[in-house]
Amino acid sequence: MSDRYVRQIDRAAGRAHGSMYRKEPKIHPREVRGRFSRLRKLAVVALLGLYYGMVWLRWDDRQAVLFDLPARKFHVFGLTFWPQDFIYLTLLLILAGLALFFFTGLAGRIWCGFACPQTVWTEAFLAMERWVEGDRARRIKLDRAAWSAGKVARKSLKHALWIAFSLLTGLTFVGYFTPITELAAKLTAFAAGPWETFWVGFYSLATYGNAGFLREQVCKYMCPYARFQSAMFDHDTLVISYDGARGEPRGGRRRASDPSHKGLGDCIDCTLCVQVCPTGIDIRDGLQYECIACAACIDVCDSVMDKMDYPRGLIRYTTENALAGRRTRVVRPRIIVYAALLAVIGTGLAYGIATRVPLRMDVLHDRNALYRVLADGRIENVYALKVTNMSDQSRVFHLEVDGLPGVEVNTLADFSVAAGETLRVPLRLRASAPAGKPVTSLDLRLRAGDDAAVAVTREARFFVPMGTP
């Protein structure tokens, strides 16, 4: 067990001393400005903009992104996916998992600090809280103050904003599964169905509870990623760390004084790194599973170093090897393997979607009789074709049979299938028995009359009686 986890266990034991059930104090993170703070706010604006805006985009007279579960259609801009396209979702999930491993192995919990939905919505709720209640000191003072008309007004306004934002979040989420314009019209007219109302309320309540109240508790106690992240870390992973060799021993001093004369390091023990931390930890205690790598402590420490005329980087992104003075390898075998897998699977997914044919045909041979011998001596095989038109327009399809000379197709060679429909087509093939071949493989080719690129080929078997000359 590494030293950093021993320190975590010791701190946890110290916090719980004297009581098995200790109430967690409310954390009031201090607002911070810096390069990482600007990057985090940019990520919040971009991600929330995509989430709330994409649901209103239109594409070919329909919602651009719509997961129509009753119709089993999933519209993503100009593409329509069906349950038969589950392979693409599988590849996408594998790609997302590998990306998580890649970025975690490279830069720790960067996903948690900048792109996780819990972080993004918590940042939005904190912004509303700061706007209504003020900075950290004012929020702490307000929470400790006795209830008054002013306190009730501020708290009511804050929660009203939170509830409105949560309702918008729930409405938007359900709008990806029910057309958003229809859903909004139903809700405003109080005509929404019970399930739609339930799910809007459920996701609104989840947003209100997670981002408004639970906040860091989700990251510390509920998120499984915090528990298995150490399996993806090594001594060359970029993590947010405090340079103890440079900062210790810590202590206060005047700005103009030389810390070396007092035997002090660069850390002035201002505790601002603790005040800005959304999970309330002290990064100076070492790497901890509660750290979500938001880099707020880096920004605030750099600002203190600037004021003290000390070099930046007392708290910084670095590796354990670098802190120990050893050689660091950011690009290493596991990162190369993750990157290679990402490239291969990502290329395969892109190629599969680019070359995807919106047509599916399944061929089922008649199980009751493998063949029939006709009066003229020819052999007949019966099949059932299940043709699914996965495009958004009705199409006429043409059927061709290859691999069996002189075959007669005793069914319509051309038939129409409506958009998004599945048609069962009976197929009878008649041919003279191939000499010495009890089973002959043949190809059934189906193509759209208006687009030769929309075509599929399936293999079938043509059976004849055993011992046919």
N, C-alpha and C positions, 0 to 999 in steps of 0.2 A: 504494500500500500504506500502510495507516494506521500510526501510530507504535506502537500497542499490539502489532501483529503483528511489526513490526521488532524490538521488545523480546523477543518470544517467540523469534524466530529467533536473536537474540544469546544468549539464555539457553541455548537448546538447543545452540548451538555451544560455549558455555562448558562445559556439562556433559559434552559428548562429547570435549573437548580431551584429547589423549593416548591415547585409546582409542576405537575405532569401536564397540565393544560394551561399554557400561558397564552393569553390573548395577544395577538399581533398588533402592535401600534399602527395607526394610520400613517402612511408615508405621504409627505408633501414634497414632491420633487421640485427643486429650484429650477427656474428657467435658466438656460445657458445659451450662449451664442458662440459660434465657431464654425469651422469648415465642416465638421461632421454633423453638427446641428443643422446647418443649411442643407446638407445632403439628405439628412433624415426627413426634413420638412418637404423637400422636393419629392422624395419618394412617397410621402403621405399624400401630397396633392396629386401626384401622377396616378397612384393606385386607386385612391378614392374617386378621382375623375374618371378613370376607366370603369370602375364598378358602377357608379351612378349614371354615367353617360352612355355606356355601350348599350344598355338595355333600351334606350330610346332611338337608336340608329335604325334606319330602314334600308332594306335591300330587296329590290324587285317586288315592291308593294307588300312586303311582309317584314316582320321584325328580323333584324340582321342576326341576332343570336337568340335562339329560342329552343328550349328542350321540351318538345311537345310529347310528354309521356303517354297520354291517352292514344295519340296517333302513332306512337313509337317512331317519331321522326325527330332528328336533332339538327336544327338549321344553324350553321356557322357561316355567316356571310353567304357566299355563293354556293356553298356545299350543303348537301343534305345527307346525313348519315342515318343508318338504320341499325337495328340490333345485330344484323349480320356483320356490321362493321366494327364489332366489339374489339377486334384485334388492334385497331388504331387507338382505342382508349387504353388497352393494355400496354401498348408501346409508350403511350404518353405518360402513364403512371410510372413505368420503369424508368423513363427518361427523367421524370421529376425526382424519383428516388436517387438516381445516380447523380443528378445535379446537386441534391442536398449533400450527398457524401462528398462530392468533389469540392464544393465551397466550404463545407465544414472542415475537411482535411486541410484545405488551403488557408482559410481565414476564420476558423472557429464558428461561433454562432452569429455570423453576419446576417443570416436570414432572419433570426429572431430580432436583431436590433434595427433592421431597416425595412423588412418586407412582410413579416408575419402579420396576419390580420389582427391578432390581439394587440400587437404593438401599434399598428396603424390606427385602429379605432380608439385605443387608449390615448394616443397623442391628440386625436381630434377632441375627445372628451376633456382632456386636460386643458386644451386651448380654450374651450368654452368656460371651464372652471376658473382659469386665470382671468378671463375677460370679465366675469361677473364678480369674483371674490378677491381678485388682486394677486399680488406676488406671494411667495412662500410665507413670509412673515405675517402678512395680513390674513392668509388662509388659516394659519395656525392660531392666530389670535381670535379669529371669528369662530373657529371650532371650540375654543376653550371658553368663549364668552357665554354669558347667560342668554337665554332666549329672549329676544326682543322683536319689535316690529321690523327693525332694519334687518336683523338676522333672518327672520322668516321671509322677508321680501327677497333677499339675495338667494337664500336656499331655494325658494320656490321658483325664482327665475332660472336658476341653474338647472334644476330638475325638469322644468318645462322645456328648456332647450335640449336636454338629454333625451327626454321622451319623444320630442318631435324628430330629432335626429335618428333615434332608434326606430320609430315608425317608418321613416323614410327608408331606413336600411331593410326592414322587414318587407316593405312593399316592393323594393327593388329586387330583393332576392327571389320572392315569389314571382316577380315579373319576368324572370328568366325561364319560368315554367308555364306561366299563363300570360298571354299577350298583355303587355303592360298598359296599353291604352284601354283595353277592355277591363282589366283589373282595377285601374284607377277610377274608371267610370262607375263600376259596380260598388266600390267602396264608398265613393262620395255620395252615391244614391242609396247606400245601406242595402244593397241588393246582392252582395257577394255571397257565395255559397258557404256552407259550414267549414269545409276543408280549407278553402282559400282564407277565410277569416282566421281559422285556427293557426295556419302556418305563418301568416303575417304577424299575428300576435305572438307566436312562439319565438320567431327570430327577432322580433322587436324586444321581447323580454330578455332573450339571451344576450343581445347587444347591450341593453341597458344594465344588466347585471354584471356581465364580464368586463366591459369597458368602464362602467361607472363605479362599481363597488369592488369586484374581485381584483381586477387589475393585475398587480404583481403576484397575487396568490395563484393565478392561473399558471404563470411561468414557473413559479417555485414549487408548486405542489401538484398541479393537475396535468401539466404538459409532459408527455413521456419523453420528448426529445431531450429535456434537461437530464434525464436519467441515463440515457445510453450515448450521450454525446462523447463521453470520455473514451468510448471504444473507437471513435474516429479521430481522436486527438493523438498526436505524438509530440516529441520534443522539438519538431520543426514546424509545427502548426502556428500560424500567426494568431496570437491572442492579445488581448489588452492586459498589460502587465505594469506593475509598479517596479521601478528600478531601485531596489532596496540598497544596493551597494552605493548608489549615488545619493539617495535620499536620507538614509539613516546615519546617525541618530537624528530623529526629527525634533523640532522645537521652534518656538517663536523667537523672533529677532527683529531689529530695526532694519529698514530697507537698506540703509547705507552701510550697515555693519558687515564685516567679513565673517561668514559662518565658520570658516576654518579656525579662526581665533578662539571660537567658543566650542570647538570640537563638534560642530553640528553638520548635518548633511543639508541638501537643498530643500527638503520638505519642511515647510514652516508650520505644519500641523494645523492648517486652517480649517480642515474637515469639509471643505467645499466639495471634494470628490464624493463624499458621503451624502451631502445635501442634494446633489443633482442626480444621484442614482435612483432610477425608478423602482428598483427592488430593495433599496436601503442597505446595501452591503458596503463594506470598506474594502476597496480594491487593494489597499496596502497590506491586507492580510493574505494576499496570494490569489491564485486562480480559484474560483468558486463556481459551483454548478448554478447558483442563482444569477450569475452575470449573464446578461442577454446581449452583450457586445454592442450596446448602443453608442458607445464612445463619448458619452456626455462627460465622463470624468477626464478624458483626454482634453476636451475643449476647455473645461474650467481650469484644469491644472496648467495648461499652456498660457491661459490668460494671467494666472498668478505668477508664473515664471517670467512673463513679459514685464509685469509690474515690478518684480524684484530684480530685473536685469540678469536673470539666470537663463541658461540655454533651455529651450523647449525639450520635451520628450521625457520628463521624469515619469510620466505615465504615457505609454505609447503602445502602438501595435508592434509586437516583436515576438520572438520565439524564446522558449526556455533555454535552448542552446545558446542563443545570442546573449541572453542575460548572464549565462554562466561563462561567457567568454569562449564558447566553443563554436566550431564551424556550423553554419546553418545551410540547409539545403531545402529551399522552398519548393523547387521542382525535384521531385523524388519519385521512386517507382509507383507508389500508390496513386499519386496525382496523375502520372502519365497514363496508368491503366484506366482510371476514371475518365480522363479526357478522351482517350481512344474509344472507350465504350460509348461515351456521349456522342462522339462524332459518328460512329458506325450506326448506332440506333437512331440518332437524329436524321442522318442521311437516309436511312431506310424508311423512316416514317414520312419524311418529305417526299421521297420517291414514290412510296405507296399511295399517298394522297394525290400526288400529281398525275399518276398513271391509273388511278382508280376508275373503274368502269361502272356506271350507275345501272347495272343490269345483273341479275342473278338468275341462273337456271339450274334446277335440280332434276336429275333423271332417275326415275324409279321404274325398274322392270316389274312386270306383272308377276306376282308371287304365286298366283294360283296355277298358272301354266307357263312353263318356260317357252313353249312354242306350240304352234298348230300347223298341221299338214293340210294344205288346201286341196281341193278336188283336182286342180291342175298340176299337183306335185310340188308346188312352191311351198316355202316355209314362211309362216307369219309369226312375228314377235310383237308383243303389245307393251307399250310404255306409258307412263304418265309424266308429263313435264310440268313442273311448277316454275312459272316464269314471273319474276318480280321486277317491275319497272321502278327503279329507285330514283328516277329523275322527276322533275317538277312539271313535266308535260306528257300528254298522251302520245304514244308512239305505236307505229305499225312495225312488226318484226317479221323477218323472213327466215325460214328454217331450211338448212341444207344438210345433207347427209353424205359423208365421205368414207371410203374404205370398204365399200361393199358394191361391186359392179352389178349393174342392172337392178338396183334396189328401187322399189316402188314405195313412195310415201303416201299412205292412204289416210291423209288428213289435210287440213288447210295448210298450205305452205306459208301463207301470210295471215297474220291475225293481229288485232289491236289490243293493247293493254293500257288502261288508264294510268295517269300519274299516281305513283305511290300504291298501286294495286298489285295483287298477286293473282294470276290466272292459271287455272289447271287445264292443261291441254292434253287430250288423249292422242297418242301417236301409235300408228300401226305401220310396221315395215314388212314388206313382202319381197322375197328374193329366192332365186334358185339356191339350193344348198351348195355351199362351197365344197369342192372335192377334198376329202380328207381332213376337214376342219370342223370339229363339233362345236367350236366356239370361235367367233370372229370378232375382233375389236373394230369398232367404227367410231367416227367422230361426228357428233351433232353440233353444228355451228349455227348460232342464232345471232342475227345482226339487225340493227335498226335501219329502216328504210331511208331515214333522213340524215343519218350520220354513220358512215362505215366504221368509225372508230369505236362506236358503242356496239361491241360484239363479244360474245363468250363462246368457248368451245368446251364441250364435255364429252368424255369417253363413255361408250356404252358397249354392251355385249350382245351379239346376235347368236342365238342358240339353234342348233339343228339336231335331229335325232342321231343317237350314237350309231356308228356303223354305216352312215350314209356314204355311198361311193363318191 
